[in-house]
Structures are given as C-alpha cells and as structure tokens.
Amino acid sequence: MTVPLAVPPSAPERPVDAAPVRTAATVPPRMTGRHLAAIRHMLAILCLLALLYTVTLARELIIPLLLATFLGLALNPLVAGAARRGIPRWLSSCVLMLALVGGIGTGIGLLAQPALGWFHNVPAAIKSFVPKLKSLAGPLEAASRATQSLVSGQVVRVQPSRPVAVAITAWDVIAKAPKVLAAILTVILLVFFFLVFGDTILRRLVQLTPGFGYRRHTVAIVRGIQSEVSRYILTTVLINAALGLITTGMLWLYGMPDPLLWGTVAMLANFIPYVGAITTTTLLALVGLIHFDSVGSALLPASTFAGITILEGNFFTPMIQGRRMRLSPIAILLWLLVWGWLWGIPGALLAVPMLTSFKLIAERVRGWAWFARLVQR
C-alpha cells in the first residue's frame, strides 16, 4: 500500500506591486546616520537646556566661585613672580589679599555716603530735573499738540504728571547685608586659597593623567591657558582702573558732584562693552542736567566721556591687548544678553571675561577651534 507524501502548504504569493518589508539589514546606512545625527542634536539641545537651568539655579554658588577664579588668575602672576624671588606663596598671598581688602574697604567707605545721598535725594533731583526737561522738550510737545489738534479738530490739553516717590529704607539694606557679607567673605577666602594652593592642586590633577608624554602636553596647554587668561584679566582690570581715574579727573575739572563715585561707576561699567559705556554716558548726562543750569555745560562731561571711551575701545585697548583678544560685537552682545538674563548685573559684568577665557581655552583644546573662530573679530 502506497502512503501519500504530505506536501507542505505553499506560502501565499506576495503581490508584485507590494512594498518590500524593510528590516535592520535593508535600511540604508545614510538613513541610519541621519537618524543618529538627529538624536545627537536633540540630546545636545536637552543637555544645553539642563545646563542653563542648573546654572540659573546655582547662581549664588557659581558667581562667587567664578569671581574668585578670575581674581585668583589676575593676581597669580604677582604671586608667582614673588615665589621666583624666594618669597613664600602664603606670605605674598597674605600681603596681596590685605592690600585688596583694604583698598576695597577704603573705596566702599569713601563711596557709601555719596551713593546713599544720591539715593535719598532722587525725589528732589527729579523735581529739579523735570522743569529743565520740559524746557528742552517744550518745542516737541507743542508741535505734537498742534498736530493732534489739526487731525482731531480739538484742543489737546496736557495733564500734569504726578511725581513718583522713590525711597530706600534702612530695613532693605539690613535684609541684604548678611548675604552680601557672606558672598564677600567667600570670595576673599577662595582667592586666598587659589593663590596659595592653586599650583599644587593643578599639579595633582595633571598627575592623574596617564603617560608621561600626555602629562607634558597637558601641562603645556594648562600653563598656556593660565598665562593668557591671567594676562588678559590683569590687563583689563588695569585699563578699566585707568579709565576710572581719567573719568574722575575729568569730572573734577568740570565741577561735577562726587567725581570719585562716577569714576568708579565708569570703571565697573566698562567691564560690559558697549552697554557699559552707553549707560555711564547716560548717567553723566542726567547728573549734568540736574547739577548745571545751562544745557551746554550739562552735556559737556557726558560728551567728553563718550570721546574717551571711543578712544579707549578702538585704539588703546586693541593696541595693548593685541588683535588676538578682540571679539566680535555680535558675539559680545549675544553673550551679554544670555548671561544678563540668567544672572542679572553680575552676569553682565562677568560675561566678557568668561567669553574671552573660553575663546583662549578653545584655541588650545582639540576640536574646539571652531568656537574661537566663531567669536573672534
């Protein structure tokens, strides 16, 4: 008897026009690369957002640390030069910190009373300033009222504005004092320890890298970055201090009130390129209009300061620091916008030193030369 063989059922035939099913093996490599690149870009954006959130959240910790780092880098060449002459680092650091604290304390003592006087006299200054402003803007207001009356056919009457009361109480100062003192003490201690133990910590970190050749290369890069950043910060501080002294002398010659106060404001504001000069010029114009009777005498200090900052920003600073330190104005304004938005006034003051330091670091770190070319002028 013959047993019939079982024939396996045939697979259903696929229509000819059906699309082929793609598996991992049939996906083109170009499409896989695009997907991976898109994923990398999304992860980079998420990491950037997380970093910005962390930086904003930890601003009270990062700002004193960053300020202490910049001050330590600025003063480190002085301590290193004293160490080469046989003076211990702790001794030269103590002398520098005492001089720095004494100078800042003396400056605060000299400027506190004039600054508080200006704050308390703001309402009276506004009352004396408004008539002068009305005399300057009178023709414009008359032309505007005439235009509106011609268009509407009715006489436009100006309603007198009420003065705004500005007051700073003693409780506001007392409430902010502990945080300010704690931040100042933190910066002082960090600067001192950076000056004394900075090289030791750096040497121990370099020793963790494997291989003698790699260590030597790392030491060369770190030393070069440290030297260039220190030179830039120290040079910037000296240029801004010279600008403050020149502004103080100019205001004293013109008979402006409290020239040392406004010279200090000009020195600090000059750490913010473009924005700082414009802000100081506007303040000097307002103070001149409040103090002087004639418009020409009132605007003379502000116009002179504008000329000084133009010479300083376009001739003296590039000549002293070199073209390698020059940054793109667009990069500076965007950087100021970001850090001013994140940290406020401290972020605006620290923005340009941070940008210049990052540029100097990017020039020496492999794979980051594009950032240095992007922000360079």
Backbone hydrogen bonds, N-H to C=O, Kabsch-Sander energy under -0.5 kcal/mol:
donor,donor_aa,acceptor,acceptor_aa,energy
3,V,1,M,-0.5
7,V,5,L,-0.5
18,A,15,P,-1.2
26,T,23,T,-0.5
27,V,23,T,-0.9
32,T,28,P,-1.7
33,G,29,P,-2.2
34,R,30,R,-1.9
35,H,31,M,-2.2
36,L,32,T,-2.3
37,A,33,G,-2.4
38,A,34,R,-2.5
39,I,35,H,-2.3
40,R,36,L,-2.5
41,H,37,A,-2.4
42,M,38,A,-2.3
43,L,39,I,-2.5
44,A,40,R,-2.4
45,I,41,H,-2.3
46,L,42,M,-2.5
47,C,43,L,-2.5
48,L,44,A,-2.2
49,L,45,I,-2.4
50,A,46,L,-2.4
51,L,47,C,-2.3
52,L,48,L,-2.5
53,Y,49,L,-2.2
54,T,50,A,-2.3
55,V,51,L,-2.7
56,T,52,L,-2.2
57,L,53,Y,-2.4
58,A,54,T,-2.3
59,R,56,T,-1.0
61,L,58,A,-0.8
62,I,58,A,-2.6
63,I,59,R,-2.4
65,L,61,L,-1.2
66,L,62,I,-3.0
67,L,63,I,-2.7
68,A,64,P,-2.5
69,T,65,L,-1.9
70,F,66,L,-2.3
71,L,67,L,-2.4
72,G,68,A,-2.6
73,L,69,T,-2.4
74,A,70,F,-2.2
75,L,71,L,-2.2
76,N,72,G,-1.4
79,V,75,L,-1.8
80,A,76,N,-3.1
81,G,77,P,-2.4
82,A,78,L,-2.0
83,A,79,V,-2.2
84,R,80,A,-1.9
85,R,81,G,-0.7
85,R,82,A,-0.5
86,G,83,A,-1.5
87,I,82,A,-2.4
92,S,88,P,-2.2
93,S,89,R,-2.5
94,C,90,W,-2.0
95,V,91,L,-2.2
96,L,92,S,-2.4
97,M,93,S,-2.6
98,L,94,C,-2.5
99,A,95,V,-2.3
100,L,96,L,-2.7
101,V,97,M,-3.0
102,G,98,L,-2.6
103,G,99,A,-2.5
104,I,100,L,-2.6
105,G,101,V,-2.8
106,T,102,G,-2.5
107,G,103,G,-2.4
108,I,104,I,-2.6
109,G,105,G,-2.4
110,L,106,T,-2.1
111,L,107,G,-2.1
112,A,108,I,-2.1
113,Q,109,G,-0.6
115,A,111,L,-2.2
116,L,112,A,-2.7
117,G,113,Q,-2.3
118,W,114,P,-2.2
119,F,115,A,-2.0
120,H,116,L,-2.5
121,N,117,G,-1.7
122,V,119,F,-0.9
125,A,121,N,-2.6
126,I,122,V,-2.7
127,K,123,P,-2.2
128,S,124,A,-1.9
129,F,125,A,-1.6
130,V,126,I,-2.4
132,K,128,S,-0.6
133,L,129,F,-2.3
134,K,130,V,-2.6
135,S,131,P,-2.2
136,L,132,K,-1.7
137,A,133,L,-2.7
138,G,134,K,-0.8
141,E,137,A,-2.4
142,A,138,G,-2.6
143,A,139,P,-2.2
144,S,140,L,-2.3
145,R,141,E,-2.7
146,A,142,A,-2.3
147,T,143,A,-2.2
148,Q,144,S,-2.5
149,S,145,R,-2.5
150,L,146,A,-2.0
151,V,147,T,-2.1
152,S,148,Q,-2.9
153,G,149,S,-1.9
157,R,155,V,-0.5
159,Q,157,R,-0.5
165,A,163,P,-0.5
173,V,169,T,-1.1
174,I,170,A,-2.3
175,A,171,W,-2.5
176,K,172,D,-1.4
177,A,173,V,-1.3
180,V,176,K,-2.0
181,L,177,A,-2.8
182,A,178,P,-2.5
183,A,179,K,-2.3
184,I,180,V,-2.4
185,L,181,L,-2.6
186,T,182,A,-2.2
187,V,183,A,-2.2
188,I,184,I,-2.3
189,L,185,L,-2.4
190,L,186,T,-2.4
191,V,187,V,-2.5
192,F,188,I,-2.1
193,F,189,L,-2.4
194,F,190,L,-2.4
195,L,191,V,-2.2
196,V,192,F,-2.0
197,F,193,F,-2.8
198,G,194,F,-1.4
201,I,197,F,-2.3
202,L,198,G,-2.2
203,R,199,D,-2.4
204,R,200,T,-2.1
205,L,201,I,-2.1
206,V,202,L,-2.0
207,Q,203,R,-1.7
208,L,204,R,-0.6
208,L,205,L,-0.8
209,T,206,V,-1.5
215,R,211,G,-1.8
216,R,212,F,-2.5
217,H,213,G,-2.2
218,T,214,Y,-2.4
219,V,215,R,-2.8
220,A,216,R,-2.2
221,I,217,H,-2.2
222,V,218,T,-2.8
223,R,219,V,-2.7
224,G,220,A,-2.2
225,I,221,I,-2.5
226,Q,222,V,-2.7
227,S,223,R,-2.5
228,E,224,G,-2.4
229,V,225,I,-2.7
230,S,226,Q,-2.2
231,R,227,S,-2.3
232,Y,228,E,-2.4
233,I,229,V,-2.6
234,L,230,S,-2.6
235,T,231,R,-2.3
236,T,232,Y,-2.6
237,V,233,I,-2.4
238,L,234,L,-2.1
239,I,235,T,-2.5
240,N,236,T,-2.5
241,A,237,V,-2.3
242,A,238,L,-2.4
243,L,239,I,-2.2
244,G,240,N,-2.2
245,L,241,A,-2.3
246,I,242,A,-2.5
247,T,243,L,-2.4
248,T,244,G,-2.3
249,G,245,L,-2.4
250,M,246,I,-2.4
251,L,247,T,-2.6
252,W,248,T,-2.0
253,L,249,G,-2.1
254,Y,250,M,-1.7
255,G,251,L,-0.5
255,G,252,W,-0.7
256,M,251,L,-2.6
262,W,258,D,-1.6
263,G,259,P,-2.2
264,T,260,L,-2.0
265,V,261,L,-2.1
266,A,262,W,-2.2
267,M,263,G,-2.0
268,L,264,T,-2.5
269,A,265,V,-2.7
270,N,266,A,-1.3
271,F,268,L,-1.4
272,I,269,A,-1.8
275,V,273,P,-3.4
276,G,272,I,-2.2
278,I,274,Y,-2.2
279,T,275,V,-2.5
280,T,276,G,-2.5
281,T,277,A,-2.3
282,T,278,I,-2.2
283,L,279,T,-2.4
284,L,280,T,-2.6
285,A,281,T,-2.0
286,L,282,T,-2.2
287,V,283,L,-2.8
288,G,284,L,-2.3
289,L,285,A,-2.2
290,I,286,L,-1.8
291,H,287,V,-2.5
292,F,288,G,-2.7
298,A,294,S,-1.5
299,L,295,V,-2.1
300,L,296,G,-0.9
303,S,299,L,-2.3
304,T,300,L,-2.3
305,F,301,P,-2.5
306,A,302,A,-2.2
307,G,303,S,-1.9
308,I,304,T,-2.2
309,T,305,F,-2.6
310,I,306,A,-1.9
311,L,307,G,-2.1
312,E,308,I,-2.6
313,G,309,T,-2.8
314,N,310,I,-1.8
315,F,311,L,-1.8
316,F,311,L,-1.7
317,T,312,E,-2.5
319,M,315,F,-1.7
320,I,316,F,-2.3
321,Q,317,T,-2.9
322,G,318,P,-1.8
325,M,322,G,-1.0
326,R,323,R,-1.2
328,S,375,V,-2.9
332,I,328,S,-2.3
333,L,329,P,-2.5
334,L,330,I,-2.4
335,W,331,A,-2.4
336,L,332,I,-2.8
337,L,333,L,-2.3
338,V,334,L,-2.2
339,W,335,W,-2.4
340,G,336,L,-2.4
341,W,337,L,-1.6
342,L,338,V,-1.8
343,W,339,W,-2.8
344,G,340,G,-1.4
348,A,344,G,-1.9
349,L,345,I,-2.2
350,L,346,P,-2.0
351,A,347,G,-0.9
352,V,348,A,-0.6
354,M,350,L,-1.9
355,L,351,A,-2.6
356,T,352,V,-2.7
357,S,353,P,-2.2
358,F,354,M,-2.7
359,K,355,L,-2.1
360,L,356,T,-2.4
361,I,357,S,-2.3
362,A,358,F,-2.7
363,E,359,K,-1.7
364,R,360,L,-0.6
364,R,361,I,-1.1
365,V,361,I,-1.3
368,W,365,V,-1.6
371,F,368,W,-0.8
372,A,368,W,-1.1
373,R,369,A,-2.1
374,L,370,W,-1.9
375,V,371,F,-1.9
376,Q,372,A,-1.0
377,R,326,R,-1.3
